[in-house]
């Protein structure tokens, strides 16, 4: 059973993740969509290339058409989330 406290924590992590992604101001990022920890990021770079580079650096993500889709586990520790954001930032800081 998912408690209200656990779901509040998931929502807080999702808000943090989205806030961090949107604040990156990187050339390959466009709009983000989604809710909770399920976030899609529109990219100007080929989404498959971004996903492959993230995976090479230990961050598992998916593609959804021209978007990079983040689907971390609901119980992901905040420290792990921060590490993933750093990887995504380093991958997307690269020019096309």
C-alpha positions in Angstrom: 0.0 0.0 0.0 1.3 3.5 -0.9 1.0 5.8 2.1 0.1 9.5 1.8 3.6 10.3 3.2 5.3 8.2 0.6 3.3 9.8 -2.2 4.1 13.3 -0.9 7.8 12.3 -1.0 7.5 11.1 -4.6 5.8 14.4 -5.6 8.5 16.4 -3.9 11.2 14.4 -5.7 9.3 14.9 -9.0 9.0 18.7 -8.4 12.7 18.8 -7.6 13.7 16.8 -10.7 11.6 19.0 -13.0 12.9 22.2 -11.4 16.5 21.1 -11.8 16.0 20.0 -15.4 14.2 23.2 -16.4 16.9 25.3 -14.6 19.7 23.8 -16.6 19.3 26.2 -19.6 21.1 23.9 -22.0 21.0 24.2 -25.7 19.6 20.8 -26.3 16.7 21.1 -23.9 13.2 22.3 -24.7 10.0 21.8 -22.7 9.4 19.3 -20.0 6.2 17.4 -19.6 4.9 14.8 -17.2 4.0 14.4 -13.6 5.7 13.1 -10.5 8.9 11.3 -11.4 7.7 10.5 -14.9 9.2 13.3 -17.0 9.6 13.8 -20.7 12.2 16.3 -22.0 12.0 17.6 -25.5 15.5 17.8 -27.0 16.9 19.5 -30.1 19.6 16.8 -30.2 18.6 13.3 -31.3 16.8 11.8 -28.3 18.3 8.3 -28.9 21.8 9.7 -28.9 21.1 11.5 -25.6 19.7 8.3 -24.1 22.7 6.2 -25.3 25.2 8.7 -23.8 23.3 8.8 -20.5 23.3 5.0 -20.4 27.0 5.0 -21.1 27.4 7.1 -18.0 25.1 4.9 -15.8 21.7 6.7 -16.1 18.9 4.6 -17.6 16.3 6.6 -19.5 14.1 6.0 -22.5 13.0 7.7 -25.7 9.4 8.7 -26.5 9.4 10.0 -30.0 11.6 13.1 -29.9 11.8 13.2 -26.1 14.0 11.8 -23.4 11.8 10.0 -20.9 12.9 9.8 -17.3 11.2 7.0 -15.2 13.1 6.6 -12.0 11.9 4.3 -9.3 9.5 5.9 -6.9 11.8 5.1 -4.0 15.0 6.6 -5.6 17.2 8.3 -3.0 17.6 12.1 -3.5 21.4 11.6 -3.8 21.0 9.2 -6.7 18.6 11.7 -8.3 21.2 14.4 -8.0 23.8 12.2 -9.6 21.5 11.4 -12.5 20.8 15.1 -13.0 24.6 15.8 -13.2 24.9 13.1 -15.8 22.1 14.4 -17.9 23.5 17.9 -17.6 27.0 16.8 -18.8 25.5 14.9 -21.8 23.2 17.7 -22.8 25.8 20.4 -22.4 27.5 19.0 -25.5 26.7 20.7 -28.7 25.0 18.8 -31.5 
